[in-house]
Amino acid sequence: MQLKPIQDQVAVVVGATSGIGRATALQFAEQGAKVVVSGRSETKLASLMDEMRSLPGEATPIVAEVADFNQVKAIADKAIDVYGRIDTWVHTPATAVFAPFEQTTPDEFKRIVEVSLLGQAYGAMAALPHLKQGGGALIHISSVEGTRALPLQSAYGASKHGIEGFLEALRVELKHEKAPVSVTSIRPAVINTPFWNNGLTRLGVQPAGPPPYYDPRLVADAVLYTATHPTRDFIVGDAGRAVDLIQRISPALMDTILLQIGFPMQDSRRPKSEDDPNNLYESVSDPKHNRIDGDYSHLVAPSVLDWVDKNPMLKWGALVSLAAIFALTQGIREGS
């Protein structure tokens, strides 16, 4: 499957006003793409548009609530009305309540699923008729929590598992149809975005993620890579790959690890009340959240294997070389 170069693309970035979405929209525009950007807040979209005007690409904003299918469909309709097609659809929005499962209300759990899972499904439903016409990439921002959920984030983890489930089914259906659509799940580890500022918390503190954190621009890099290179899954952050591996080998071992670190490492020691502003039902109006980075830049680490995954020939070459060295070593031992 051949995907267009970024500079020739019409890209839709849903949830573009902060964090990963904002970094992604800016990178598309920096490389000359035409970008439709959406978010819940007109003010935050205006802030993003101010930043994008100086970039080589072209941007068109639209206000939308992703828990409403008709509003998500309106994003796709806007892209078609303005640019005539969609080449890449990137769906990022998610929200969370940081609390034990038994302290999460039914309405809160439902709302998280509506935004973080149903919103993602609505995005695919809105985008697919257009992507199938000319070919393109459907890219969903999932999470390493789609493989292994964390304590105190049960509804968020359930939503991310749900994303992986519907994408697995959809991917095979599209292959069966021979539809020219690449379906990608981007699964970031802990990313330094305002996500940790915006979630409703019943922990008594501002939530934190178990470090290390990774730069949200690494996720945007992965999005642009998969927008031009058909890719099934892309984990962002070496720690995420470690979690994925341990979970596959021994879920019980992962239970033990999270029992030790999953609770204390989500405590930022910065007091915060559950009554403080959060983005569960509406956008946080504080303009200081109109940004890419969160509050944990001092805990951000590099990720070596992201680069390796973007160079598959190098990766497989290294694996073949290791296998050859192992076989040679075994042969020498047997000969001696």
C-alpha positions in Angstrom: 0.0 0.0 0.0 1.4 3.4 -1.0 0.7 6.4 1.2 1.2 10.0 0.1 4.1 12.1 1.3 3.1 14.4 4.1 3.4 17.6 2.0 0.8 16.1 -0.4 -1.7 15.0 2.3 -5.0 16.3 3.7 -4.8 15.3 7.4 -7.5 15.4 10.0 -6.3 15.7 13.6 -9.1 15.2 16.2 -8.3 16.6 19.6 -5.6 19.0 18.4 -5.6 21.7 21.0 -3.1 20.3 23.5 -0.6 17.5 24.1 -0.1 14.8 21.5 -2.8 16.3 19.2 -1.3 19.7 19.2 2.2 18.4 18.5 0.9 16.2 15.7 -1.1 19.1 14.0 2.0 21.3 14.2 4.2 18.7 12.7 1.8 18.1 9.8 1.7 21.8 9.1 5.5 22.2 9.4 5.9 19.6 6.6 3.4 21.4 4.4 0.2 19.3 4.8 -3.3 20.6 4.7 -4.7 20.0 8.2 -8.2 20.0 9.6 -7.9 20.5 13.4 -10.7 19.9 15.9 -11.3 20.4 19.6 -14.0 21.2 22.1 -12.9 24.7 22.8 -13.1 27.5 20.2 -10.6 29.5 22.3 -8.1 26.7 22.4 -8.5 26.2 18.6 -7.9 29.9 18.1 -4.6 29.6 20.0 -3.5 26.7 17.9 -4.5 28.5 14.7 -2.4 31.5 15.7 0.6 29.1 16.0 -0.1 27.3 12.7 -0.4 30.5 10.5 3.4 30.9 10.3 3.9 27.3 9.1 4.1 26.1 5.5 0.9 24.0 5.7 -2.7 25.2 5.6 -5.1 24.7 8.6 -8.9 24.7 9.0 -10.5 24.5 12.5 -13.7 23.0 13.6 -15.2 22.8 17.1 -16.5 19.3 17.9 -17.4 17.1 20.8 -16.2 13.5 20.0 -18.9 11.8 22.2 -21.4 13.0 19.6 -21.2 11.0 16.3 -22.9 13.8 14.3 -20.2 16.3 15.5 -17.4 13.8 14.6 -19.0 13.3 11.1 -19.1 17.1 10.7 -15.2 17.1 11.0 -15.0 14.7 8.1 -17.6 16.7 6.2 -15.5 19.9 6.8 -12.4 18.3 5.4 -14.3 17.2 2.2 -16.0 20.6 1.8 -12.7 22.5 2.1 -10.1 20.1 0.6 -12.1 17.4 -1.3 -10.6 14.4 0.4 -9.0 12.9 3.5 -5.6 11.1 3.3 -4.9 10.6 7.0 -7.3 10.6 10.0 -5.6 10.9 13.5 -7.9 10.4 16.5 -6.4 11.5 19.8 -9.0 12.5 22.5 -9.2 10.8 25.8 -10.2 11.7 29.4 -9.7 10.0 32.7 -10.8 9.8 36.3 -7.9 9.0 38.7 -9.5 7.0 41.5 -10.0 3.5 42.7 -12.7 1.6 40.7 -15.1 1.7 43.6 -14.8 5.5 43.9 -15.6 6.0 40.2 -19.3 6.7 39.6 -21.3 5.0 36.9 -21.8 8.3 35.1 -18.1 9.0 35.2 -17.2 5.5 33.9 -19.7 6.0 31.1 -18.4 9.4 30.1 -14.8 8.1 29.9 -15.9 5.3 27.6 -18.0 7.7 25.5 -15.0 10.0 24.9 -12.0 7.6 25.0 -13.6 4.6 23.2 -16.9 5.5 21.5 -15.3 8.8 20.2 -12.5 6.7 18.6 -15.0 4.4 17.0 -17.0 7.4 15.8 -13.9 8.8 14.2 -13.3 5.6 12.3 -16.9 5.5 11.1 -16.7 9.1 9.9 -13.3 8.7 8.2 -13.5 5.3 6.5 -15.9 6.1 3.6 -13.5 8.8 2.5 -10.3 7.0 3.2 -11.5 4.0 1.2 -12.2 6.2 -1.9 -8.6 7.2 -2.5 -6.6 5.2 0.1 -5.1 6.5 3.3 -4.2 6.0 6.9 -6.5 5.6 9.9 -4.4 6.3 13.0 -5.7 5.9 16.5 -3.9 7.1 19.6 -4.4 4.2 22.0 -2.0 3.5 24.9 0.3 0.9 26.5 -2.8 0.6 28.8 -4.4 -1.1 25.8 -2.1 -4.0 26.7 -1.9 -3.5 30.5 -4.2 -1.2 32.5 -2.9 0.7 35.6 -4.6 0.7 38.9 -6.5 3.9 39.7 -7.3 4.3 36.0 -9.9 1.5 35.4 -12.2 3.3 33.0 -9.4 4.7 31.0 -7.7 1.3 30.7 -11.0 -0.3 29.7 -11.4 2.2 26.9 -7.9 1.6 25.6 -8.5 -2.1 25.6 -11.6 -1.5 23.7 -9.8 0.5 21.0 -7.4 -2.4 20.5 -10.4 -4.7 20.1 -12.3 -2.8 17.5 -9.2 -2.0 15.5 -8.2 -5.7 15.4 -11.6 -6.6 13.9 -11.7 -3.6 11.6 -8.2 -4.2 10.2 -9.0 -7.7 9.1 -12.3 -6.6 7.7 -10.6 -4.0 5.5 -8.0 -6.5 4.4 -10.8 -8.9 3.4 -12.3 -6.2 1.3 -8.9 -5.3 -0.1 -9.6 -1.7 1.0 -6.6 0.6 0.5 -6.6 1.8 4.2 -3.8 1.4 6.7 -5.0 0.9 10.3 -2.6 1.9 13.0 -2.7 1.8 16.8 -0.2 4.1 18.3 0.4 3.0 21.9 2.3 5.6 23.9 3.9 4.9 27.3 3.7 7.7 29.9 3.8 11.0 28.0 4.5 14.4 29.4 1.3 16.3 28.4 -1.4 18.3 30.2 -3.4 15.0 30.5 -2.1 14.8 34.1 -3.3 18.3 34.8 -6.7 17.9 33.3 -8.1 14.6 34.7 -10.6 14.5 37.6 -8.7 13.1 40.6 -9.9 11.6 43.9 -6.3 10.9 45.0 -6.0 14.2 46.8 -3.1 15.1 44.5 -2.5 16.0 40.9 -2.1 12.6 39.2 1.3 11.5 37.8 2.3 8.6 35.6 5.0 6.0 36.6 8.2 7.5 35.1 10.0 7.7 32.8 8.0 10.2 30.8 8.4 10.7 27.1 8.2 13.8 24.9 4.8 14.1 23.2 6.7 15.0 20.0 7.9 11.4 19.9 4.3 10.4 19.5 3.7 13.0 16.8 6.8 11.6 15.0 5.3 8.1 15.2 2.0 9.5 13.7 3.7 11.1 10.8 5.8 8.0 10.2 2.7 5.8 10.1 0.9 8.3 8.0 3.5 7.5 5.2 4.5 3.9 6.2 1.6 1.4 6.7 2.1 0.1 10.2 0.0 -2.2 12.4 1.1 -1.1 15.9 3.7 1.4 17.1 4.7 1.6 20.8 6.2 4.9 21.8 8.7 4.8 24.6 11.1 2.1 25.6 9.4 1.6 29.0 6.2 0.9 27.1 7.9 -1.9 25.2 9.1 -3.4 28.5 5.6 -3.3 29.9 4.2 -4.9 26.7 6.9 -7.7 26.9 6.4 -8.5 30.6 2.6 -8.5 30.2 2.9 -11.0 27.4 5.3 -13.2 29.3 3.7 -13.1 32.7 0.7 -11.0 33.6 1.1 -12.2 37.2 4.6 -10.7 37.3 3.2 -7.4 36.0 0.6 -7.5 38.8 3.4 -7.8 41.3 5.3 -4.9 39.8 2.3 -2.6 39.7 1.4 -3.5 43.3 4.8 -2.1 44.2 5.0 1.0 42.0 1.5 1.6 40.5 0.2 3.5 43.5 3.1 5.6 44.9 4.3 6.6 41.4 0.9 8.1 40.6 1.2 10.5 43.5 2.8 13.8 42.4 2.7 15.2 46.0 1.0 18.3 44.6 -2.3 18.8 46.4 -5.4 18.8 44.1 -9.1 18.5 45.0 -11.7 16.6 43.0 -13.5 19.9 42.8 -10.7 21.6 40.9 -11.3 22.2 37.1 -11.0 19.0 35.0 -11.9 18.1 31.4 -14.3 15.2 32.0 -17.4 17.0 30.8 -16.0 20.2 29.3 -12.7 21.7 28.3 -10.5 23.3 31.0 -10.6 27.0 30.2 -7.2 27.9 31.7 -5.1 29.1 28.7 -1.9 27.8 30.3 -3.1 24.3 29.2 -3.0 25.3 25.5 0.3 23.6 25.2 2.1 20.5 24.2 4.1 19.7 27.3 2.9 18.9 30.8 4.5 19.5 34.2 7.0 16.6 34.2 9.7 17.7 31.8 12.4 17.0 34.4 11.4 13.3 34.2 11.4 13.0 30.4 13.8 10.4 28.9 14.9 9.6 25.4 13.5 6.5 23.6 16.1 4.5 21.5 13.8 1.8 20.1 11.4 4.3 18.5 14.1 5.1 16.0 14.8 1.4 15.5 11.1 0.7 14.8 11.2 3.4 12.1 14.1 1.6 10.4 12.7 -2.0 10.0 15.5 -3.1 7.7 18.1 -2.1 10.4 16.0 -3.9 13.1 15.6 -7.1 11.2 19.3 -7.0 10.1 20.3 -6.7 13.7 18.2 -9.7 14.7 19.5 -11.8 11.8 23.1 -10.8 12.8 22.4 -11.8 16.5 20.9 -15.1 15.3 24.0 -15.8 13.1 26.4 -14.9 16.0 24.4 -17.2 18.3 24.5 -20.1 15.8 28.2 -19.6 15.2 28.9 -19.6 18.9 26.9 -22.8 19.4 28.8 -24.4 16.5 32.2 -23.5 18.0 31.2 -24.9 21.4 30.0 -28.1 19.8 33.2 -28.4 17.8 35.4 -27.9 20.8 
